[in-house]
Amino acid sequence: MAEKTIFCSMLVLEYLAKLNRETGMTVIIVSSELVELRSISDRIAIISDGKLSGILKPDDSDADFGLAMSGTRKGGMEND
C-alpha cells in the first residue's frame, strides 16, 4: 500500500492486520501518517535520505522517531 492510507478504509486496514495475525503474512504499508502506523504496526522502518535510518517498535519514544526521521539516529536496528 502507498500514500494516502487516510483514504483507505479502516476495514481494509483491519482486514490486513487480521491476515497478518492469522497467516503470518507480511504487510508493508508506506505512509507518512506516523500515528496510524504506530497503531497498526509491529515494526516501523524509517528511511531518511534514501537510507535505512532505523527500525523502531511502535512504542519507542517520540524522540527516537524524530531522530530517525531526521537521519541523525543510527540505532534501533533489530540486530544492534
C-alpha positions, 0 to 999 in steps of 0.5 A: 500500500502507498500514500494516502492510507487516510483514504483507505478504509479502516476495514481494509486496514483491519482486514490486513492486520487480521491476515497478518495475525492469522497467516503470518503474512507480511504487510508493508504499508508506506505512509507518512501518517506516523500515528496510524502506523504506530497503531497498526504496526509491529515494526516501523522502518524509517528511511531518511535520505534514501537510507535505512535510518532505523527500525523502531517498535511502535512504542519507542519514544517520540524522540527516537522517531524524530531522530530517525526521521531526521537521519541523525539516529543510527540505532534501533536496528533489530540486530544492534 
